[in-house]
Amino acid sequence: MTKKQSMGHNPLAYSLKSHASFDFIRDIQEEDGSDSEEAKPVEKKVASYYLEKPIVDEIREIAETEDRSFSSVANEFLKSALKSKDEIE
């Protein structure tokens, strides 16, 4: 079998960095500083602990009404509690 000839060239086969016709595509990371420390996601760690059933039920209900995950709502509450504790002290 012979290889079919291409009907044209593939512009995506060229490297975007060295090919002059792609100079109009700007590099977002350089301009808005998205590669800074603030843009990196916070490291997460799994923790297992016991909560009272009414607290779990209330957090789950809030998460469902706001269409968010249980852990994100619980995390927000814990952050808020820690922040208010720091403000009191």
N, C-alpha and C positions, 0 to 999 in steps of 0.2 A: 504494500500500500504506500502511496505517496502522500506526503503532507500537503494539505490544502494551502494555497497562498492566501495571505491575509488581504482583505479588501481595503485596508488602511492601517494606520498605526494606532496604538493605544497610548493616549497621552498620560494615562495613569502609570504607565510602565517607567516613566521618567522620575527621577528623584525630585521631590518638591523643592529641596534646598538648592539644587544646582541648576534647575531649568528656569530660564528667564521668563517664560510665559506664565509662570505661577507666582511671580513677584507680587501680584495684587492681593494675594492671600496673606493677611497679617497674622503675626504670631501673638495670640491673645495673652499667653503667659508672661511675655516680656512687658506688655503695656499696662496691664492692670495689676500686676504683682500677685497673681493667683498662686504662685509657687512659694508664697511666704509662709511663715509659721502659722498664721491665723487660718489659712485655708486648709490645713491638714486636719483630718478628722481626729476626734478625741479617741484615745485608746480606751477600749471597753474590756471589762472583765466580768465573767459570770460569777454571780453570788447566789447562794441558796439560803433562804431564811424563812421563818414562819411568821405569818401575819394573821391577825384575827379575821375570821370569815366576813364580818360586815365591812371591814376596810377593803378587803379584796373585791367584794361585790360592788362597792361604791366606785372604786377605781375602774373596774371593768365596765360599769355602766357609763361612766364619764368617757372612757375610751371609745365605746361604741357610738355614743351620741356625737362625739367629735370626729369620728372615723379615723382614729389613731390607734396605735398599738398600746397594749397594756403597759409594756415596759417604758415607752416614751412618756406616758402620763405619770407613772410611778416615779420615774427619773426626775420629771419636772417638779413634782411635789417634794421630793427629797432635796433637790437643789434649793427650792424656795424655803424649806424649813431650815436648811443650813445657813442660807443668807440672812434670814430673820434672826437666827440665833447669834450670828456674828454682829448684827446691828445692835442687839440688846446688850452684848458684852462690851 
